Amino acid sequence: MKRTLYIPFTVCILLFSACSGDLPEQQAEESRVLQLNFKQEGEATLVRTSNALTTENGAAAEIGLCITQGTGYEAYPGRTNTRYTFKTSDTKLYEGESGSSSTSTTFYLIGENAHIQAFIPNSAVTQTNSGNGYTIPVTIPAQQTFTTTGGAPSCEAIDYLYGSAKNDVGDATSITTNAMQASPTNIYLHHALAKVMFTLQCDKDRTPNTEYDCVKSIEIPASSGTPFLVGATGNSNSKMQINDGKISGLTNTNTLTLIPGTGSTPIAVGAGNSPATVACGLVAPLTGKPGTVTLTITLGKKDDTAHNRTYTATSDAFNVQWQAGNCYTYKLVLGNTLSIEKSAVEWGKIDSQINVATEEQGIGSAEELWAFAKKWNEDGNPSGNLSAYEEYGWTEKGVFKIKLTAPITITGTTDKDKWTPIGTADNPLTIPFDGQGWTINVDLTGLGTGDGGTQQKIPTAYAGIIGHTTSDISNVKIMTSGSTSAAIEFPEAVYAGILAGKVEGNITNCTAELNGITLLQNNESAASGLYFEGLVGSCKGNIINSAVYAKGTNELKLSFKKASAGSCVGGLAGTVAGTVNNCYTRITELSNQDATNAPAAGSLVGDIAGSGGTTATTFANSHYIENTASSGSGITVTNCTRRSEPDSGVSTQTDFSGLCTALNEISQTMQSWATWTEENANISGTKTVVSVFLFSYRGAPETK
């Protein structure tokens, strides 16, 4: 269950129309986890060690954040504050500046763009009153100290970082996101300063004296003028713009000095083939090249000043414009004289990449899905204590939900014991199930069609991914792959559907793409009616913004082996006690292989009369597509009693054309509904819509 996760924000959804196959799809339902991946510029990620982020200054306990509605200073909808703190100790978000709140907060996104500005250190911010600008105070001393704890020097000047949406060194692309965008949202933390490093080694003719050749200071004076920039402590004019790292209000100076800090042991010169890193500093980016520099290095005995002596070297190696995010290494070689060589690399590439990892709860594989099903079916939740299931989901807006966290592939098998629907008659699932837009793929490679013993079996009375639930199901796509002629068999089912058998809650934003598949209800010994369909056998709630379809000209057949009296079959559901709203189906056959009983049949819902004490089905803005393989011929119905269709609130059409627009006219006005996208293909030289689907960006697993 452990996988890479980055700062979680929970998000709420608004919808926008998305009928182009090239457009990103919107995540739906109430929320999803937005992953923010904090990375250092270049290829290096800030290293997380013992719940801390490591910068040039060591562990960073906090990252400052400003989150606004678009550009400007307005708080994001539903929030009253623009200022937040991310703490690395518990990887949680807190409202306000450092120490202003001891309670973590959950941030919900909607369709409005959120502009995220991240920065280190987590200082108080000031509005610039010139657009979307915040600044933090900056101190860059002319005389800097470095620590030598651990043997290598480390800068004691403050390492200022700002966030960008891209990883190119010095980039300042705005970070924006909303509920429609895919996660994770990468935030690359860029250095606003440059780094200088100095190594010292003896030449081939000099033997290192590790007692008396220790570096006491390095002084960098320009030959003329004041080209270097500094910001003294308490200088209120020295600021960093947190959205792009630009530093202003600095003063010019002629000389920079680097010395070991209090309590630090000066580092000795290295041998000719083993240079020692002896000093480092963080410096402001320059506005131009400083010209020639005569560097002065002071060497001496570690523990006294009586033996100090200086060496100088004049070099144009410093005649380079220091730029933010780059590290400039000056190689000093000590012989009878002092010489200097220079190299420059991107600062972020000094360290190897290590992900900022923590533990994410949820279901991310078929093994985890079946493990949860087995645990729930055996134990249930008789005491109402959900702690036993915390590894399979999380709480948002006060409601614990089972969550998918990745695309899942279920390998098809004729072994009926390998498929375990979640929830039984005795232990129905009572926790909402949120797929977060991920796909569950049933790989039917090598499997055949009904009754040959080679078909996929779902062998329970309540059959589907979920067998029986009293709660809601949302935001999941079921698809098949590996065969366009296989069957999925329900040999014991009373309630059968590819998503769920029996649902006593609502179904929202759920689809099933079943290309060339036969769903076979072959329970021949039932004493009462069978509820059978493409998505859910029986739903006592509403089915909202959902679909069952085969793409293009593929067939999708729903067939009884022998329907019992009172049975029903529908493309979407066998029976629905609520409203079917903004849904569609494209199926090609509804059949019963035995003519003894004729089950109620419908392109969307089989039985809408409200039998068994349930409420009659109502429809709104829903659609079904007649057989596109033979346009206008209709759905093949055999030994079933098909209702007079279309029902009120339902329209019919012969292909997918215009369907996306019709569905999005409703979905884009509803906060918790996902938007639809057309998939187009070139058929005989004509651009043709072959499907209309949800969640294009959530990533189906690999298919064969």
C-alpha positions as semicolon CSV with decimal commas, in nm:
position;residue;x (nm);y (nm);z (nm)
1;M;0,000;0,000;0,000
2;K;0,305;0,223;0,022
3;R;0,383;0,432;-0,281
4;T;0,521;0,772;-0,360
5;L;0,292;1,049;-0,241
6;Y;0,329;1,417;-0,224
7;I;0,158;1,677;-0,010
8;P;-0,209;1,582;-0,023
9;F;-0,479;1,839;-0,071
10;T;-0,835;1,720;-0,101
11;V;-1,025;1,889;-0,379
12;C;-1,382;1,972;-0,473
13;I;-1,503;1,984;-0,833
14;L;-1,675;2,219;-1,075
15;L;-1,736;2,108;-1,431
16;F;-1,659;2,250;-1,773
17;S;-1,752;2,122;-2,117
18;A;-1,489;1,904;-2,280
19;C;-1,607;1,752;-2,607
20;S;-1,272;1,738;-2,782
21;G;-1,072;1,420;-2,753
22;D;-0,762;1,637;-2,704
23;L;-0,896;1,814;-2,398
24;P;-0,808;1,704;-2,042
25;E;-1,089;1,535;-1,859
26;Q;-1,223;1,656;-1,531
27;Q;-1,197;1,464;-1,212
28;A;-1,533;1,431;-1,053
29;E;-1,744;1,370;-0,743
30;E;-1,681;1,566;-0,431
31;S;-1,308;1,540;-0,416
32;R;-0,985;1,372;-0,503
33;V;-0,633;1,387;-0,368
34;L;-0,420;1,646;-0,540
35;Q;-0,054;1,555;-0,520
36;L;0,198;1,835;-0,501
37;N;0,546;1,712;-0,576
38;F;0,811;1,948;-0,439
39;K;1,131;1,915;-0,638
40;Q;1,458;2,099;-0,653
41;E;1,555;2,257;-0,982
42;G;1,722;2,048;-1,245
43;E;1,695;1,675;-1,183
44;A;1,737;1,682;-0,806
45;T;1,452;1,642;-0,562
46;L;1,472;1,787;-0,215
47;V;1,581;1,500;0,001
48;R;1,341;1,392;0,272
49;T;1,521;1,242;0,568
50;S;1,344;1,170;0,895
51;N;1,037;1,368;0,790
52;A;1,234;1,673;0,680
53;L;1,319;1,846;0,353
54;T;1,690;1,915;0,314
55;T;1,801;2,243;0,159
56;E;2,142;2,410;0,166
57;N;2,070;2,501;0,528
58;G;1,977;2,148;0,626
59;A;1,633;2,031;0,732
60;A;1,349;2,262;0,629
61;A;1,065;2,207;0,873
62;E;0,816;2,413;0,671
63;I;0,730;2,532;0,321
64;G;0,538;2,857;0,290
65;L;0,246;2,871;0,047
66;C;0,024;3,145;-0,088
67;I;-0,285;3,008;-0,264
68;T;-0,513;3,255;-0,438
69;Q;-0,801;3,252;-0,684
70;G;-0,617;3,305;-1,011
71;T;-0,387;3,605;-1,020
72;G;-0,434;3,867;-0,755
73;Y;-0,477;3,851;-0,382
74;E;-0,829;3,713;-0,353
75;A;-0,875;3,407;-0,134
76;Y;-0,977;3,090;-0,313
77;P;-1,354;3,019;-0,313
78;G;-1,454;2,863;0,015
79;R;-1,143;2,995;0,193
80;T;-1,084;3,311;0,391
81;N;-0,706;3,297;0,393
82;T;-0,440;3,303;0,121
83;R;-0,149;3,204;0,343
84;Y;-0,066;2,841;0,433
85;T;0,215;2,637;0,583
86;F;0,319;2,286;0,490
87;K;0,494;2,105;0,774
88;T;0,735;1,830;0,683
89;S;0,713;1,667;1,026
90;D;0,361;1,537;0,960
91;T;0,328;1,622;0,586
92;K;0,013;1,825;0,651
93;L;-0,116;2,166;0,551
94;Y;-0,189;2,439;0,806
95;E;-0,367;2,766;0,760
96;G;-0,167;3,084;0,815
97;E;0,200;3,150;0,877
98;S;0,437;2,944;1,084
99;G;0,296;2,874;1,428
100;S;-0,037;3,049;1,361
101;S;-0,236;2,726;1,370
102;S;-0,190;2,392;1,542
103;T;-0,469;2,223;1,346
104;S;-0,418;2,096;0,994
105;T;-0,660;2,191;0,718
106;T;-0,796;2,025;0,405
107;F;-0,796;2,239;0,092
108;Y;-1,075;2,178;-0,160
109;L;-1,035;2,282;-0,523
110;I;-1,320;2,363;-0,760
111;G;-1,318;2,455;-1,128
112;E;-1,163;2,796;-1,061
113;N;-0,788;2,817;-1,115
114;A;-0,584;2,824;-0,798
115;H;-0,251;3,007;-0,820
116;I;0,002;2,840;-0,589
117;Q;0,319;3,016;-0,477
118;A;0,565;2,815;-0,269
119;F;0,871;2,944;-0,091
120;I;1,142;2,871;0,164
121;P;1,204;3,002;0,427
122;N;0,849;3,020;0,557
123;S;0,862;3,392;0,633
124;A;0,591;3,654;0,662
125;V;0,480;3,777;0,320
126;T;0,401;4,127;0,202
127;Q;0,179;4,223;-0,091
128;T;0,352;4,425;-0,359
129;N;0,027;4,584;-0,479
130;S;0,142;4,538;-0,835
131;G;-0,035;4,234;-0,968
132;N;-0,008;3,891;-0,814
133;G;0,300;3,966;-0,608
134;Y;0,410;3,871;-0,259
135;T;0,756;3,921;-0,116
136;I;0,952;3,791;0,180
137;P;1,244;3,969;0,347
138;V;1,596;3,874;0,237
139;T;1,931;3,886;0,416
140;I;2,252;3,826;0,216
141;P;2,554;3,929;0,424
142;A;2,877;4,053;0,269
143;Q;3,071;3,844;0,522
144;Q;2,928;3,494;0,534
145;T;2,999;3,201;0,759
146;F;2,995;2,833;0,682
147;T;2,987;2,537;0,912
148;T;3,230;2,245;0,882
149;T;3,032;1,998;1,090
150;G;3,077;1,655;0,936
151;G;3,398;1,758;0,762
152;A;3,251;1,936;0,457
153;P;3,149;2,303;0,456
154;S;2,782;2,395;0,454
155;C;2,645;2,745;0,401
156;E;2,499;2,931;0,697
157;A;2,350;3,207;0,480
158;I;1,980;3,155;0,414
159;D;1,894;2,944;0,110
160;Y;1,594;3,122;-0,049
161;L;1,378;2,906;-0,276
162;Y;1,068;2,974;-0,482
163;G;0,829;2,743;-0,663
164;S;0,780;2,705;-1,037
165;A;0,575;2,472;-1,259
166;K;0,884;2,375;-1,463
167;N;1,221;2,231;-1,374
168;D;1,454;2,437;-1,593
169;V;1,699;2,620;-1,373
170;G;1,581;2,975;-1,316
171;D;1,234;2,909;-1,456
172;A;0,943;3,099;-1,304
173;T;0,635;2,949;-1,470
174;S;0,321;3,011;-1,267
175;I;0,180;2,713;-1,079
176;T;-0,191;2,684;-1,144
177;T;-0,432;2,399;-1,094
178;N;-0,800;2,324;-1,055
179;A;-1,027;2,028;-1,009
180;M;-1,004;1,933;-1,377
181;Q;-0,629;1,900;-1,393
182;A;-0,441;1,578;-1,340
183;S;-0,236;1,518;-1,032
184;P;0,037;1,521;-0,924
185;T;0,101;1,893;-0,972
186;N;0,479;1,928;-0,975
187;I;0,623;2,223;-0,787
188;Y;0,992;2,266;-0,859
189;L;1,172;2,456;-0,585
190;H;1,434;2,680;-0,743
191;H;1,721;2,856;-0,573
192;A;1,692;3,234;-0,589
193;L;2,063;3,271;-0,511
194;A;2,380;3,133;-0,665
195;K;2,629;2,919;-0,478
196;V;3,006;2,953;-0,477
197;M;3,235;2,671;-0,364
198;F;3,611;2,658;-0,319
199;T;3,838;2,358;-0,326
200;L;4,203;2,368;-0,227
201;Q;4,480;2,124;-0,312
202;C;4,857;2,121;-0,327
203;D;5,035;2,110;-0,657
204;K;5,254;1,814;-0,745
205;D;5,563;1,968;-0,580
206;R;5,405;2,060;-0,246
207;T;5,328;1,831;0,045
208;P;5,008;1,920;0,232
209;N;5,052;2,038;0,589
210;T;4,722;1,952;0,752
211;E;4,819;2,134;1,077
212;Y;4,922;2,472;0,941
213;D;4,756;2,489;0,597
214;C;4,396;2,525;0,715
215;V;4,165;2,778;0,551
216;K;4,074;3,066;0,785
217;S;3,906;3,291;0,528
218;I;3,858;3,361;0,159
219;E;3,820;3,720;0,047
220;I;3,683;3,809;-0,299
221;P;3,743;4,176;-0,386
222;A;3,667;4,322;-0,726
223;S;3,952;4,512;-0,890
224;S;3,726;4,812;-0,926
225;G;3,375;4,926;-0,847
226;T;3,109;4,754;-0,636
227;P;2,973;4,471;-0,852
228;F;2,854;4,241;-0,574
229;L;2,508;4,265;-0,418
230;V;2,424;4,219;-0,051
231;G;2,132;4,268;0,182
232;A;2,221;4,355;0,538
233;T;2,022;4,222;0,831
234;G;1,736;4,460;0,906
235;N;1,738;4,615;0,558
236;S;1,362;4,632;0,494
237;N;1,420;4,703;0,124
238;S;1,581;4,364;0,053
239;K;1,306;4,132;-0,069
240;M;1,242;3,822;-0,278
241;Q;0,940;3,799;-0,504
242;I;0,802;3,454;-0,418
243;N;0,644;3,388;-0,759
244;D;0,968;3,424;-0,957
245;G;1,256;3,448;-0,708
246;K;1,361;3,796;-0,820
247;I;1,552;3,977;-0,548
248;S;1,540;4,353;-0,514
249;G;1,647;4,624;-0,275
250;L;2,006;4,502;-0,238
251;T;2,306;4,728;-0,199
252;N;2,633;4,715;-0,391
253;T;2,965;4,623;-0,235
254;N;3,322;4,565;-0,348
255;T;3,414;4,259;-0,143
256;L;3,264;3,928;-0,028
257;T;3,424;3,725;0,252
258;L;3,374;3,364;0,357
259;I;3,489;3,237;0,698
260;P;3,424;2,931;0,914
261;G;3,142;2,990;1,160
262;T;3,173;2,992;1,536
263;G;3,270;2,648;1,660
264;S;3,363;2,525;1,312
265;T;3,706;2,378;1,251
266;P;3,892;2,523;0,951
267;I;3,949;2,265;0,678
268;A;4,300;2,174;0,569
269;V;4,438;2,174;0,215
270;G;4,407;1,854;0,017
271;A;4,674;1,655;-0,159
272;G;4,748;1,704;-0,526
273;N;4,514;1,430;-0,638
274;S;4,256;1,485;-0,364
275;P;4,124;1,842;-0,343
276;A;3,942;1,939;-0,025
277;T;3,627;2,152;-0,033
278;V;3,722;2,427;0,209
279;A;3,457;2,703;0,182
280;C;3,121;2,790;0,038
281;G;2,871;3,074;0,028
282;L;2,536;3,184;-0,114
283;V;2,554;3,496;-0,325
284;A;2,308;3,721;-0,503
285;P;2,278;3,689;-0,882
286;L;2,478;3,961;-1,053
287;T;2,357;4,220;-1,299
288;G;2,683;4,203;-1,493
289;K;3,033;4,059;-1,493
290;P;3,253;4,186;-1,205
291;G;3,578;4,187;-1,400
292;T;3,912;4,071;-1,265
293;V;3,932;3,967;-0,900
294;T;4,239;3,935;-0,679
295;L;4,139;3,659;-0,440
296;T;4,301;3,642;-0,098
297;I;4,306;3,319;0,105
298;T;4,424;3,308;0,464
299;L;4,581;2,985;0,588
300;G;4,691;2,901;0,938
301;K;4,685;2,664;1,228
302;K;4,342;2,537;1,320
303;D;4,338;2,661;1,679
304;D;4,533;2,990;1,674
305;T;4,598;3,302;1,466
306;A;4,971;3,341;1,530
307;H;5,061;3,137;1,228
308;N;4,816;3,297;0,981
309;R;4,950;3,391;0,641
310;T;4,786;3,503;0,319
311;Y;4,812;3,405;-0,044
312;T;4,673;3,602;-0,333
313;A;4,587;3,524;-0,693
314;T;4,460;3,759;-0,959
315;S;4,229;3,587;-1,208
316;D;3,955;3,649;-1,459
317;A;3,788;3,325;-1,344
318;F;3,548;3,545;-1,149
319;N;3,459;3,750;-1,454
320;V;3,129;3,570;-1,499
321;Q;2,778;3,685;-1,423
322;W;2,654;3,470;-1,138
323;Q;2,303;3,345;-1,206
324;A;2,041;3,205;-0,973
325;G;2,036;2,830;-0,937
326;N;2,395;2,777;-1,051
327;C;2,693;2,662;-0,848
328;Y;3,033;2,809;-0,932
329;T;3,326;2,600;-0,812
330;Y;3,670;2,763;-0,789
331;K;3,960;2,521;-0,778
332;L;4,253;2,668;-0,588
333;V;4,594;2,507;-0,634
334;L;4,863;2,591;-0,379
335;G;5,230;2,567;-0,470
336;N;5,488;2,841;-0,442
337;T;5,203;3,058;-0,569
338;L;4,822;3,030;-0,573
339;S;4,636;2,958;-0,896
340;I;4,262;2,943;-0,973
341;E;4,047;2,739;-1,209
342;K;3,669;2,771;-1,240
343;S;3,377;2,546;-1,332
344;A;3,004;2,611;-1,323
345;V;2,719;2,362;-1,304
346;E;2,351;2,379;-1,231
347;W;2,328;2,386;-0,856
348;G;2,035;2,143;-0,851
349;K;2,243;1,870;-1,016
350;I;2,484;1,837;-0,725
351;D;2,258;1,588;-0,546
352;S;2,101;1,273;-0,684
353;Q;1,725;1,254;-0,711
354;I;1,535;1,117;-0,413
355;N;1,158;1,141;-0,395
356;V;0,980;1,311;-0,110
357;A;0,785;1,007;-0,002
358;T;0,526;0,930;0,257
359;E;0,253;0,671;0,280
360;E;-0,070;0,697;0,083
361;Q;-0,374;0,501;0,189
362;G;-0,603;0,349;-0,071
363;I;-0,636;0,066;-0,322
364;G;-0,382;0,066;-0,603
365;S;-0,374;-0,291;-0,735
366;A;-0,593;-0,594;-0,796
367;E;-0,431;-0,765;-0,498
368;E;-0,529;-0,478;-0,271
369;L;-0,881;-0,471;-0,417
370;W;-0,937;-0,841;-0,345
371;A;-0,772;-0,811;-0,004
372;F;-1,019;-0,540;0,091
373;A;-1,311;-0,744;-0,047
374;K;-1,209;-1,051;0,151
375;K;-1,158;-0,853;0,473
376;W;-1,491;-0,671;0,442
377;N;-1,689;-0,978;0,345
378;E;-1,552;-1,170;0,642
379;D;-1,557;-0,895;0,905
380;G;-1,797;-0,623;0,790
381;N;-1,831;-0,329;1,026
382;P;-2,067;-0,434;1,304
383;S;-1,935;-0,183;1,558
384;G;-1,922;0,113;1,323
385;N;-1,546;0,143;1,383
386;L;-1,375;0,217;1,052
387;S;-1,019;0,208;1,184
388;A;-0,975;-0,146;1,053
389;Y;-1,014;-0,012;0,697
390;E;-0,799;0,302;0,716
391;E;-0,537;0,154;0,486
392;Y;-0,796;0,141;0,205
393;G;-0,907;0,505;0,203
394;W;-0,928;0,834;0,390
395;T;-1,169;1,086;0,538
396;E;-1,277;1,401;0,355
397;K;-1,543;1,646;0,465
398;G;-1,603;1,423;0,762
399;V;-1,684;1,112;0,554
400;F;-1,455;0,811;0,529
401;K;-1,440;0,666;0,176
402;I;-1,273;0,370;0,012
403;K;-1,041;0,515;-0,254
404;L;-0,871;0,391;-0,568
405;T;-0,527;0,544;-0,610
406;A;-0,411;0,394;-0,942
407;P;-0,539;0,212;-1,249
408;I;-0,603;-0,155;-1,177
409;T;-0,586;-0,459;-1,405
410;I;-0,779;-0,772;-1,313
411;T;-0,642;-1,070;-1,502
412;G;-0,931;-1,272;-1,642
413;T;-0,958;-1,630;-1,521
414;T;-1,197;-1,923;-1,538
415;D;-1,123;-1,988;-1,169
416;K;-1,432;-1,849;-1,001
417;D;-1,251;-1,823;-0,667
418;K;-1,020;-1,557;-0,811
419;W;-1,298;-1,294;-0,826
420;T;-1,435;-1,165;-0,496
421;P;-1,706;-0,897;-0,518
422;I;-1,708;-0,646;-0,232
423;G;-2,011;-0,685;-0,006
424;T;-2,249;-0,975;0,052
425;A;-2,608;-1,022;0,163
426;D;-2,492;-1,046;0,525
427;N;-2,219;-0,784;0,504
428;P;-2,311;-0,521;0,244
429;L;-2,051;-0,251;0,197
430;T;-2,154;0,051;0,408
431;I;-1,866;0,282;0,312
432;P;-1,878;0,506;0,000
433;F;-1,656;0,379;-0,281
434;D;-1,472;0,651;-0,478
435;G;-1,269;0,545;-0,781
436;Q;-1,126;0,897;-0,821
437;G;-1,158;0,859;-1,198
438;W;-0,928;0,556;-1,219
439;T;-0,995;0,261;-1,450
440;I;-1,045;-0,102;-1,353
441;N;-0,950;-0,310;-1,656
442;V;-1,063;-0,671;-1,688
443;D;-0,807;-0,839;-1,915
444;L;-0,984;-1,123;-2,097
445;T;-0,689;-1,237;-2,306
446;G;-0,728;-1,603;-2,398
447;L;-1,084;-1,636;-2,269
448;G;-1,381;-1,737;-2,484
449;T;-1,759;-1,709;-2,504
450;G;-2,029;-1,869;-2,293
451;D;-2,074;-2,230;-2,182
452;G;-1,741;-2,353;-2,316
453;G;-1,577;-2,337;-1,974
454;T;-1,336;-2,069;-2,092
455;Q;-1,526;-1,756;-1,992
456;Q;-1,463;-1,518;-1,704
457;K;-1,682;-1,612;-1,407
458;I;-1,820;-1,388;-1,132
459;P;-1,970;-1,659;-0,915
460;T;-2,172;-1,497;-0,634
461;A;-2,537;-1,409;-0,573
462;Y;-2,438;-1,042;-0,568
463;A;-2,200;-1,014;-0,861
464;G;-1,978;-0,731;-0,989
465;I;-1,670;-0,546;-0,872
466;I;-1,897;-0,457;-0,582
467;G;-2,150;-0,722;-0,489
468;H;-2,383;-0,543;-0,249
469;T;-2,357;-0,193;-0,101
470;T;-2,587;0,032;0,098
471;S;-2,373;0,335;0,016
472;D;-2,269;0,536;-0,292
473;I;-2,035;0,445;-0,577
474;S;-1,863;0,718;-0,778
475;N;-1,591;0,807;-1,025
476;V;-1,482;0,474;-1,170
477;K;-1,454;0,329;-1,518
478;I;-1,477;-0,044;-1,588
479;M;-1,337;-0,166;-1,918
480;T;-1,241;-0,492;-2,083
481;S;-0,937;-0,565;-2,297
482;G;-0,757;-0,854;-2,460
483;S;-1,059;-0,989;-2,648
484;T;-1,351;-0,860;-2,850
485;S;-1,539;-1,188;-2,841
486;A;-1,523;-1,309;-2,481
487;A;-1,802;-1,362;-2,229
488;I;-1,833;-1,268;-1,863
489;E;-2,055;-1,519;-1,687
490;F;-2,273;-1,482;-1,376
491;P;-2,353;-1,846;-1,287
492;E;-2,506;-1,791;-0,941
493;A;-2,614;-1,429;-0,948
494;V;-2,949;-1,287;-0,849
495;Y;-2,814;-0,933;-0,883
496;A;-2,552;-0,897;-1,155
497;G;-2,366;-0,609;-1,318
498;I;-2,010;-0,543;-1,427
499;L;-1,980;-0,262;-1,169
500;A;-2,217;-0,382;-0,898
501;G;-2,490;-0,632;-0,825
502;K;-2,712;-0,442;-0,584
503;V;-2,671;-0,077;-0,486
504;E;-2,886;0,088;-0,221
505;G;-2,722;0,426;-0,270
506;N;-2,643;0,649;-0,568
507;I;-2,413;0,582;-0,864
508;T;-2,238;0,890;-1,004
509;N;-1,980;0,931;-1,282
510;C;-1,941;0,559;-1,349
511;T;-1,897;0,404;-1,693
512;A;-1,842;0,062;-1,847
513;E;-1,671;0,024;-2,185
514;L;-1,727;-0,334;-2,300
515;N;-1,616;-0,388;-2,659
516;G;-1,732;-0,709;-2,825
517;I;-1,831;-0,859;-2,490
518;T;-2,123;-1,084;-2,395
519;L;-2,252;-1,056;-2,039
520;L;-2,412;-1,393;-1,972
521;Q;-2,660;-1,442;-1,686
522;N;-2,669;-1,821;-1,663
523;N;-2,824;-1,881;-1,322
524;E;-3,083;-2,138;-1,436
525;S;-3,209;-2,238;-1,091
526;A;-3,337;-1,909;-0,951
527;A;-3,674;-1,928;-0,773
528;S;-3,739;-1,555;-0,814
529;G;-3,659;-1,273;-1,054
530;L;-3,305;-1,198;-1,167
531;Y;-3,178;-0,840;-1,192
532;F;-2,929;-0,809;-1,474
533;E;-2,767;-0,528;-1,668
534;G;-2,451;-0,370;-1,801
535;L;-2,365;-0,155;-1,498
536;V;-2,577;-0,255;-1,196
537;G;-2,842;-0,522;-1,142
538;S;-3,058;-0,319;-0,905
539;C;-3,017;0,040;-0,787
540;K;-3,243;0,181;-0,516
541;G;-3,092;0,527;-0,556
542;N;-3,016;0,750;-0,855
543;I;-2,783;0,678;-1,146
544;I;-2,619;1,003;-1,248
545;N;-2,387;1,099;-1,533
546;S;-2,299;0,739;-1,618
547;A;-2,288;0,511;-1,923
548;V;-2,253;0,159;-2,062
549;Y;-2,130;0,127;-2,419
550;A;-1,933;-0,051;-2,686
551;K;-1,717;0,173;-2,903
552;G;-1,774;0,229;-3,273
553;T;-1,928;-0,079;-3,435
554;N;-1,832;-0,326;-3,160
555;E;-2,111;-0,542;-3,024
556;L;-2,225;-0,558;-2,661
557;K;-2,469;-0,835;-2,574
558;L;-2,664;-0,898;-2,254
559;S;-2,809;-1,247;-2,249
560;F;-2,997;-1,475;-2,008
561;K;-2,936;-1,847;-2,032
562;K;-3,278;-1,902;-1,876
563;A;-3,462;-1,610;-1,720
564;S;-3,688;-1,686;-1,424
565;A;-4,028;-1,523;-1,383
566;G;-4,002;-1,158;-1,279
567;S;-3,654;-1,108;-1,423
568;C;-3,539;-0,789;-1,593
569;V;-3,248;-0,673;-1,804
570;G;-3,134;-0,324;-1,908
571;G;-2,833;-0,172;-2,075
572;L;-2,764;0,044;-1,769
573;A;-2,961;-0,130;-1,492
574;G;-3,208;-0,410;-1,443
575;T;-3,419;-0,189;-1,220
576;V;-3,381;0,160;-1,073
577;A;-3,593;0,305;-0,793
578;G;-3,472;0,663;-0,845
579;T;-3,382;0,886;-1,138
580;V;-3,157;0,809;-1,432
581;N;-3,009;1,148;-1,511
582;N;-2,766;1,243;-1,790
583;C;-2,680;0,883;-1,880
584;Y;-2,651;0,687;-2,202
585;T;-2,606;0,335;-2,336
586;R;-2,498;0,177;-2,660
587;I;-2,572;-0,197;-2,660
588;T;-2,653;-0,429;-2,949
589;E;-2,850;-0,719;-2,800
590;L;-3,090;-0,806;-2,515
591;S;-3,178;-1,174;-2,521
592;N;-3,308;-1,477;-2,335
593;Q;-3,192;-1,815;-2,465
594;D;-3,497;-1,993;-2,315
595;A;-3,844;-1,876;-2,419
596;T;-4,025;-1,998;-2,106
597;N;-4,025;-1,656;-1,941
598;A;-3,982;-1,320;-2,109
599;P;-3,788;-1,078;-1,887
600;A;-3,865;-0,706;-1,895
601;A;-3,607;-0,537;-2,115
602;G;-3,500;-0,183;-2,194
603;S;-3,210;-0,004;-2,356
604;L;-3,142;0,187;-2,032
605;V;-3,350;0,015;-1,760
606;G;-3,536;-0,315;-1,784
607;D;-3,809;-0,279;-1,521
608;I;-3,921;0,079;-1,454
609;A;-4,258;-0,005;-1,295
610;G;-4,133;-0,002;-0,938
611;S;-4,205;-0,367;-0,870
612;G;-4,132;-0,518;-0,532
613;G;-4,237;-0,208;-0,344
614;T;-3,977;0,017;-0,507
615;T;-4,037;0,357;-0,662
616;A;-4,090;0,375;-1,038
617;T;-3,795;0,494;-1,246
618;T;-3,784;0,847;-1,384
619;F;-3,552;0,975;-1,655
620;A;-3,389;1,310;-1,734
621;N;-3,166;1,405;-2,029
622;S;-3,070;1,045;-2,099
623;H;-3,001;0,872;-2,429
624;Y;-2,957;0,537;-2,596
625;I;-2,792;0,456;-2,927
626;E;-2,942;0,201;-3,162
627;N;-2,711;-0,054;-3,324
628;T;-2,451;0,150;-3,514
629;A;-2,324;-0,163;-3,689
630;S;-2,644;-0,152;-3,890
631;S;-2,772;0,199;-3,846
632;G;-3,143;0,222;-3,787
633;S;-3,196;-0,150;-3,736
634;G;-3,241;-0,108;-3,362
635;I;-3,125;-0,322;-3,071
636;T;-3,178;-0,693;-3,126
637;V;-3,428;-0,821;-2,867
638;T;-3,495;-1,195;-2,839
639;N;-3,741;-1,368;-2,600
640;C;-3,765;-1,052;-2,390
641;T;-4,047;-0,803;-2,347
642;R;-3,903;-0,471;-2,451
643;R;-4,085;-0,172;-2,317
644;S;-4,213;0,099;-2,543
645;E;-3,917;0,332;-2,580
646;P;-3,799;0,601;-2,561
647;D;-3,936;0,695;-2,219
648;S;-4,012;1,050;-2,116
649;G;-3,677;1,220;-2,053
650;V;-3,497;0,985;-2,294
651;S;-3,393;1,037;-2,654
652;T;-3,262;0,789;-2,908
653;Q;-3,008;0,827;-3,189
654;T;-2,826;0,607;-3,437
655;D;-2,467;0,706;-3,352
656;F;-2,254;0,906;-3,109
657;S;-2,279;1,236;-3,298
658;G;-2,389;1,527;-3,079
659;L;-2,405;1,311;-2,766
660;C;-2,109;1,476;-2,591
661;T;-2,260;1,822;-2,629
662;A;-2,598;1,705;-2,506
663;L;-2,450;1,543;-2,194
664;N;-2,223;1,836;-2,113
665;E;-2,507;2,085;-2,131
666;I;-2,614;1,935;-1,800
667;S;-2,289;1,810;-1,646
668;Q;-2,109;2,144;-1,674
669;T;-2,371;2,304;-1,449
670;M;-2,338;2,046;-1,171
671;Q;-2,052;2,067;-0,925
672;S;-2,002;1,696;-0,860
673;W;-2,046;1,570;-1,216
674;A;-1,759;1,494;-1,452
675;T;-1,754;1,622;-1,807
676;W;-1,760;1,412;-2,122
677;T;-1,515;1,386;-2,412
678;E;-1,553;1,256;-2,767
679;E;-1,320;0,994;-2,908
680;N;-1,283;1,033;-3,284
681;A;-1,150;0,794;-3,547
682;N;-1,095;0,813;-3,921
683;I;-1,338;0,565;-4,077
684;S;-1,327;0,539;-4,456
685;G;-1,176;0,886;-4,474
686;T;-1,441;1,042;-4,250
687;K;-1,386;1,172;-3,898
688;T;-1,632;0,974;-3,689
689;V;-1,721;0,986;-3,319
690;V;-1,672;0,632;-3,185
691;S;-1,731;0,689;-2,812
692;V;-1,811;0,949;-2,549
693;F;-1,630;0,892;-2,221
694;L;-1,523;1,029;-1,882
695;F;-1,185;1,063;-1,711
696;S;-0,950;1,067;-2,008
697;Y;-0,651;1,178;-1,803
698;R;-0,671;0,926;-1,520
699;G;-0,488;0,662;-1,713
700;A;-0,610;0,316;-1,798
701;P;-0,368;0,037;-1,712
702;E;-0,171;-0,122;-1,991
703;T;-0,380;-0,352;-2,207
704;K;-0,276;-0,636;-2,431
